[in-house]
Amino acid sequence: MKKLIIILLCFSFIGFGQNPNYSEDIAPIIYNKCLQCHHSGGISPLPLETYANAVSNAGMI
């Protein structure tokens, strides 16, 4: 029983060490929540349409 608990605890921590991927994890959030205003010609002066835009403005996001 103790071995099972230890194994389950170890597997739960493995998932926390993964790095996010921009195209799979970050871009969908930006596209769904931010691009209504944050696009070229939009009401916000901070465009977030591309990866380069998001990286260059990461400190303000």
FENKASUL-V53640 format. One record per pair of residues at least 12 apart in sequence whose ideal C-beta (glycine too) atoms are under 7 Angstrom apart, sorted by the first residue. I is the first residue (numbers start at 1). J is the second residue. D is the distance in Angstrom with one decimal. If there is no record, write none. Layout:
# FENKASUL-V53640
i = {I:I}
j = {J:J}
d = {D:D}
This chain:
# FENKASUL-V53640
i = {22:30:30:34:35:35:46}
j = {51:48:54:48:48:49:60}
d = {5.8:5.3:6.4:5.3:6.5:6.7:6.5}
